[in-house]
Amino acid sequence: MRPRRKTTVAVDTYGGSGAPGAVVRAGARMARLGVANVVLIGDAALLQDELGILPYDPMTLRIVAAPAAFPRRVGDTLAQAEAARVALPIALDLLRDGDVDAVVTASPNEVVRDLAALHLRTLPGAHALAAAAVIPTMPRPGQDEPLGLLIDVSGRRTDSAADLVQFAVMGAAYARAVSGVAAPKVALLSTGQGADDGPSEVVEAHRALHALAGVEFVGNVRATDLSRGYADVVVADGLVGHAVLGLLEGLTEMTVEAARYAWKTKVTWRLGLRLLAQGVRMLRKVSEFTAYGGAPLLGVDGLVLVASPDSREPAFANAIKLAARCHDAGLQGRLRSALAPFTAEAR
């Protein structure tokens, strides 16, 4: 039997608050550990300088130059986004041509989505692309990590019920293939739990999903229910999903900072936090969900993993691991199969 070829992952080194150093360190470590072969896309001279102080194997890690210099000023996110618009097409073209198996980026979701639509085909039957994100939830039976999947977080309005239904189908396929959930629970994010609650496209999608075989639809959930773990996959309008994700990130960061402040300032608060130590550790773990790597851009004919713009080294390392896991699980093939009924309808 022919040995399985190791996954090759192209990594955009311009995105993420720890770029480019954190990206290079994560890529070199994952390549050295044999997780994947890694291709770093970016400012070649700067990347070579970063690699000069790291142990790495040139047989498993290489640089592809992008004609854009890394922003000189730390925190210049606008310049980083412009540089990513140069680097990402190179990575996406490598993916389209079969030179790499996956792309990892922490560039803004809207930039990734627009460029992927230009450089890659959509999967047969897919109406639209959907950006997914990992969100923290209460632990659920059969789940190793307290995480769920929120789709769509692109920041674009989703005004079609058919798109929401497809997002649900693709999200369920991802949960089965990568998270190992045999029968993932799928919900719609709405203003209420009733079948007629929410805008017309959500009401229509609710009826369609309720009648759709192969998807375990559990109904509507409200924003206050997201963290309660009622569903493995929650489907939302892209604009609403983007706003909810930002709010979750801000709240979890604020809560951990508040606990840190309380520990430093008041002896009585320290005693209380000691009593709640297990809960605080759990909160810290859940609040660091950006370190879980990212989530795929669904509906595109190629494996593109999008990490949080706040990603640092652990997030990039986990994103590369996730890319290899998705590739090994045959995620793209499973998404094609899940979308097959929609392909037949279009004929």
Secondary structure as the mmCIF struct_conf table of DSSP 4:
data_model
#
loop_
_struct_conf.conf_type_id
_struct_conf.id
_struct_conf.beg_label_comp_id
_struct_conf.beg_label_asym_id
_struct_conf.beg_label_seq_id
_struct_conf.end_label_comp_id
_struct_conf.end_label_asym_id
_struct_conf.end_label_seq_id
HELX_LH_PP_P HELX_LH_PP_P1 ARG A 2 THR A 7
STRN STRN1 THR A 8 ASP A 12
BEND BEND1 THR A 13 TYR A 14
BEND BEND2 GLY A 16 GLY A 16
TURN_TY1_P TURN_TY1_P1 SER A 17 PRO A 20
HELX_RH_AL_P HELX_RH_AL_P1 GLY A 21 ARG A 32
TURN_TY1_P TURN_TY1_P2 LEU A 33 GLY A 34
BEND BEND3 VAL A 35 VAL A 35
STRN STRN2 ASN A 37 GLY A 42
HELX_RH_AL_P HELX_RH_AL_P2 ALA A 44 LEU A 51
TURN_TY1_P TURN_TY1_P3 GLY A 52 ILE A 53
BEND BEND4 LEU A 54 LEU A 54
TURN_TY1_P TURN_TY1_P4 PRO A 58 THR A 60
STRN STRN3 LEU A 61 ALA A 65
BEND BEND5 PRO A 67 ALA A 68
HELX_LH_PP_P HELX_LH_PP_P2 ALA A 69 PRO A 71
BEND BEND6 ARG A 72 ARG A 73
TURN_TY1_P TURN_TY1_P5 VAL A 74 GLY A 75
HELX_RH_AL_P HELX_RH_AL_P3 THR A 77 ARG A 96
TURN_TY1_P TURN_TY1_P6 ASP A 97 GLY A 98
BEND BEND7 ASP A 99 ASP A 99
BEND BEND8 ASP A 101 ASP A 101
STRN STRN4 ALA A 102 THR A 105
BEND BEND9 SER A 107 SER A 107
HELX_RH_AL_P HELX_RH_AL_P4 ASN A 109 HIS A 119
BEND BEND10 LEU A 120 LEU A 120
HELX_LH_PP_P HELX_LH_PP_P3 ARG A 121 ARG A 121
STRN STRN5 THR A 122 THR A 122
HELX_LH_PP_P HELX_LH_PP_P4 LEU A 123 LEU A 123
TURN_TY1_P TURN_TY1_P7 PRO A 124 GLY A 125
BEND BEND11 ALA A 128 ALA A 128
STRN STRN6 ALA A 130 PRO A 136
TURN_TY1_P TURN_TY1_P8 PRO A 141 GLY A 142
BEND BEND12 ASP A 144 PRO A 146
STRN STRN7 LEU A 147 ILE A 151
BEND BEND13 SER A 154 ARG A 156
HELX_RH_AL_P HELX_RH_AL_P5 ALA A 161 TYR A 174
HELX_RH_PI_P HELX_RH_PI_P1 ALA A 175 SER A 179
BEND BEND14 ALA A 182 ALA A 183
STRN STRN8 LYS A 185 LEU A 189
BEND BEND15 THR A 191 GLY A 194
TURN_TY1_P TURN_TY1_P9 ALA A 195 ASP A 196
BEND BEND16 GLY A 198 GLY A 198
HELX_RH_AL_P HELX_RH_AL_P6 SER A 200 HIS A 210
TURN_TY1_P TURN_TY1_P10 ALA A 211 ALA A 211
TURN_TY1_P TURN_TY1_P11 ALA A 213 GLY A 214
STRN STRN9 GLU A 216 VAL A 221
HELX_RH_3T_P HELX_RH_3T_P1 ALA A 223 ARG A 228
TURN_TY1_P TURN_TY1_P12 GLY A 229 GLY A 229
BEND BEND17 TYR A 230 TYR A 230
BEND BEND18 ASP A 232 ASP A 232
STRN STRN10 VAL A 233 VAL A 235
HELX_RH_AL_P HELX_RH_AL_P7 GLY A 238 THR A 265
HELX_RH_AL_P HELX_RH_AL_P8 VAL A 267 LEU A 275
TURN_TY1_P TURN_TY1_P13 LEU A 276 LEU A 276
HELX_RH_AL_P HELX_RH_AL_P9 ALA A 277 SER A 287
TURN_TY1_P TURN_TY1_P14 GLU A 288 GLU A 288
HELX_RH_3T_P HELX_RH_3T_P2 PHE A 289 TYR A 292
STRN STRN11 ALA A 295 LEU A 298
TURN_TY1_P TURN_TY1_P15 GLY A 299 GLY A 299
STRN STRN12 VAL A 300 VAL A 300
BEND BEND19 ASP A 301 GLY A 302
STRN STRN13 VAL A 304 VAL A 306
TURN_TY1_P TURN_TY1_P16 PRO A 309 ASP A 310
HELX_RH_AL_P HELX_RH_AL_P10 GLU A 313 ASP A 328
TURN_TY1_P TURN_TY1_P17 ALA A 329 GLY A 330
HELX_RH_AL_P HELX_RH_AL_P11 LEU A 331 ALA A 346
#
